[in-house]
Amino acid sequence: MTRSRRLPPRVLRRLILSVLLGVAVGAAAWSLGMDVAHAVGLGAAAAAFVACLSALGEAADLTWAVPAPEPRPGARRDIVQLGWSLGSRGGRVSPEGLRRLRLVAERALAVHGLDLHDSTADPELEGLLGADVLAVLRRGSTAAPPRTAFVGVVLQRLEALDDAAPIRPTAHPAPEEPHRAR
C-alpha cells in the first residue's frame, strides 16, 4: 500500500497563484500585441519566477543575525589566554606571561599606594612580597625567568595583599559620606 504525498495547502495555494499570475501576464502580453508563442513563454517564465520566489520565501530566514557579544575583561577567554601565555619551553614563564604578571602586581600594589619600581619603598615591598618575588617582578632583573610553579607563589602573595590594610593612602582618597540629619 503506497501512500501518496500531498503538498501542504499553503504551498499548493502559492503554486496555483503563481500559475494564475503567469496566465495573467501572458494574456496581458498577448492583448498588447505580442504573438501567442512569446506571450505563452513570457507567462510561463513569470509563473516559474514567482513560484521560485515563493519557495525561497518559505525557506528564507528574515530575522537579523544576533551579533556575538563583546568579550568582557576578565571573562573566561581572558583567563584561558593568560594561562596559555604563562607557559613556555622548559617549564619557565614566557616573557608575555611575566609581563602580565608584573601588570597584575603593579595594580595590586597601587591599591596600597606602592610603586613596584620605587626604590625608596623596597623595605615595605620586601615585607609584603618577599625579596625573591620582588626580584622576579622588577623589570630588567638579571634573574632567569621563573618556573611556572613560582607564579602560584607570586599570586598567593598578591592575594594576601587584599587581606592586609593599605600602608599608604592612595592617590584618590575615598569620598567622605555626607553627614545626614536624623
TASULFEN-V174740 format. One record per backbone hydrogen bond with DSSP energy under -0.5 kcal/mol. CO is the residue of the C=O (numbers start at 1). NH is the residue of the N-H. If there is no record, write none. Layout:
CO_NH + CO_NH
//
This chain:
2_4 + 8_12 + 9_13 + 10_14 + 11_15 + 12_16 + 13_17 + 14_18 + 15_19 + 16_20 + 17_21 + 18_22 + 19_23 + 20_24 + 21_25 + 22_26 + 23_27 + 24_28 + 25_29 + 26_30 + 27_31 + 28_32 + 29_34 + 30_33 + 35_39 + 36_40 + 37_41 + 38_42 + 39_43 + 40_44 + 41_45 + 42_46 + 43_47 + 44_48 + 45_49 + 46_50 + 47_51 + 48_52 + 49_53 + 50_54 + 51_55 + 52_56 + 53_57 + 54_58 + 55_59 + 56_60 + 60_62 + 72_75 + 75_78 + 75_79 + 76_80 + 77_81 + 78_82 + 79_83 + 80_84 + 81_85 + 82_86 + 83_87 + 85_97 + 86_94 + 88_91 + 89_92 + 91_148 + 92_88 + 94_98 + 95_99 + 96_100 + 97_101 + 98_102 + 99_103 + 100_104 + 101_105 + 102_106 + 103_107 + 104_108 + 105_109 + 106_110 + 107_111 + 108_112 + 109_112 + 109_114 + 110_113 + 112_168 + 115_118 + 117_119 + 118_121 + 119_122 + 121_125 + 122_126 + 123_127 + 124_128 + 125_129 + 125_130 + 126_130 + 130_134 + 131_135 + 132_136 + 133_137 + 134_138 + 138_141 + 146_93 + 147_150 + 147_151 + 148_151 + 148_152 + 149_152 + 149_153 + 150_154 + 151_155 + 152_156 + 153_157 + 154_158 + 155_159 + 156_160 + 157_161 + 158_162 + 159_162 + 159_163 + 160_163 + 160_164 + 171_173
//
